Amino acid sequence: MYDDRPSIDRTGAGDAFASGFLSEWARSGNLKNSVIMGSANASSVVMKIGAKGWNFICWHGASCYANSRKGIIMAQNLGKLLGGDVKKRRALIELRQMTRDDSDVRLIAEILARAHSIIRSLGLDPSNATAEEIYQSLMAIAPKVDKWAPFKASEWVLLDVDGQVISFNPIDVINNYHCQLPLGKQQTTYGKRGLGFEITRRYKNHPRTYNPAVERVVCRGGICWIEPKPKK
């Protein structure tokens, strides 16, 4: 938190820092800017008791975020990985309203952690690797991706790098390699499907949700990859 901001109530400061940090990290991948955004968001929380109004926290060189709209920011980040259309973002916001917690923040944190683990295993630095470097490294190891340990849990891992959404799903990696697709025309179909499965699974298993309602929202939003029911 910023030292020059009066601290009245620290409740929620940690969650605010996490959401601010992750939203900027997903947007830019810049560690310094992410820490500053997290601190700005946390500072805005501690200055009053209760919910925040529609105040904006701004800092030099960054965009202004409506801090009371954390759900919208998270929906934008996840929605971009899924294709970026309005229906998916609305569905993600509605799912967040069902749980009334930071399930989406935790999911984004896990996606980043897994993606960065894979990038490091490729010999690259997640903080400064370009989309082209990451994509070409994936193409290089595609023939043996099924034996590459970090890919054992990457079915729903995608990452937005330099405006390009890259899938770490092994099937997408292999298909991109076999078809020799250049960056910009890469396949992300199976990564999106895997992320849809994971979103649906997490929200269906949440104690505050009702399974039919979750299925209705994800299908209406185009995230409709529901695991088939086992045959009797």
N, C-alpha and C positions, 0 to 999 in steps of 0.2 A: 504493500500500500504506500501511497505517497505521504511523506512526513508532514507536508503542509496542509493536509486535509484533516478537519476535526473528526475524531473517532467517537461516535455516540453509541453505536451498537454494532458489534463485530459479527453478529449472526449472519451466516450466508456468505461471508467474505471469501472463504476457501472455494466454494462452488463458483462464485463470481469470477475469481481469478482463473479457475480451470476453464470456464466457458470462454472467457475473453482470450486466454492464451491459445486454446485450441482453435477458436474461430479464425484468429490471425495466422496461426501456424498452417491451418488447412488452406488459407487464402494465399499466403506468401512463402511459407517455409522458412521465414527469417526468425531466428531464435531471439535476437535482441528486440525486434518489434513485437514479437509474441509476448515476451515478458512485460514490456511496457503496456501493451493492451490489457493483459491480465491484471496488472497493477492498477490501471485506470478503472477497469470495471469493478475491482474489489474496493477501490477508494470511493466509488460512487455509492456502494452499498452501505458502508459504515457511517455515512454522514447523516443518516436519519433512521428512525425506528419504523419498521413496517415496510410495505411494498414501495418500490420506487415509482416515481411518475415518469413522464415521457422526456426526461432530461437526456441530453446527449453528452458523452464524454469525448473530447477531441484532443489530439496531440499532434505536434508538428510532423508532417510527412505521412500521416495516415488518414484514413476515412473516419467519419463520425459514425458511431453505431448507436442505435436506439437501445439502451441497455435493458429496458424492460421487454425487449423483443428477442431474448436469447433463443427462444424456440424457433423463431423465423430464421435466425442465423444458422442454427444447427440444421434446420430443414433445407436451407439453401446448399449447405455443404454436402449433406447426404444426397440431396436431390440431384446435384450436379454429377455425382458419381453414377447415379442411376439413369441419367439421360437429360436432366435439367429442365423438364417441362413443368408447367404450373400444377398440373394434376398431382404429380408425385409430391411436390412440396406441400400442397394442401393436405394430402394424406398423412405425411410425416408430422405436420403440425397437429393434426387431429389425433394421431397416435400419442403424441407427447401430452396432449390435453387429457387423454385417458389415464395416463400413469401419474401425471403431476410430479414428475421427478426428472433426473438427468440421465435417463437410460440412453438417450441419443448421444449425450456427451461421452459416456463410457464407451459406446460403440465406436465413435470416431477415434477415441484414444486408442482403442484396440487395433483399429484399422491402421492408424499411423505407426503404432509399435511394430506390428507385423510387417508392414511395408518397409519400414526402415531397417528391420532385421534382415530382410531379403536383400535390400540395396547394399547393406554392409557386407553381406556374404558374397556379393558380386565384386567386392573390392572398391566400392564407391563410397563417398561421404554423403549421407542423406541431406546435409545442410547446404551443399553447393552443387550436387550432381544435376546436370541438365536432363530434360526429358529425352533428348537424343541419346545421351550417354547411357541412361537407364534402359531405354528401349533396345539399343544395340547390344547391350550386355545380356539382356533377356534373350535376344535372338541367338546370341553366341552359345548360351547354355541350353537352349531349347531341346536339342537331341537327347540330353540326359536329365531333363527337368524332373522326370518321375523318380530319379534317384537322389535329387538334391533335397536334403533334409528340410531347409526352411520353407519349401513349397508344400510340405505335408499338411499345412493348415492355412492355405492361401486361397481356398475356393471362393471366398467372398471379399478378397482384398483388392481394392482399386485405389489409385492415387492420382490426384490432379497435380501435374507438374508442368509449369510453363503454359498453362491453359490446355494441356493435353491430358485426357484421362487414360491412364495406363492400367491394364488388368494384369494381376499376378496369378490369375487362375491358370493352372497348368494347361488346360485345354485351349484357352485363348493364346497362351504363349506358343504352344505347338502349332496351332492353326496359322498364327501370324508368320511363323517360321516357314512352314510348308508352302504357304501362298506367297511368301516373300513380300508381305505388305509393308509399305513404308510408314514411318510415323506420320500420323495425320489420317491414315486410312486403316489403322489397326483395329482388330476385332476386340470387343469388350463384352460380347454377348453372354458368355458363361460366367464372367465375373459379376455382371449385373444380376444375372439369375441367382447366383450364389448369395449375393448381398440381399436380394429380395427374400430368399429362403431364411437367411439369418435374422433379418428384421422381423419377419412374420413369426419365426420361432420365439424370439425374445419377447415380443409383445404378447403373444399367446400365453407364454409361461409367466407373465407378470401377475402378481397377486391382485392388482387393481383392475385388470381387464377381463372382458368376457369374450371367449373365443369367436363366436359368430360375428360379434361387432368388429373385432380385429380383422377377420377375413373379409367382411364387407368393405371396410375402409381400404385395405391393401388392394383389393380387386378393383374398386372404384378408382383408385389412384394409379392403376397400371403397374402396381408392384405385386401382381397376382401370381406369384410362384409359390403355391401352397403345396406342401408335401402330400403326395397321394396317400389315401388311407389304405392300410394293408388289406389285402384280400383275405376273406374269411375261409 
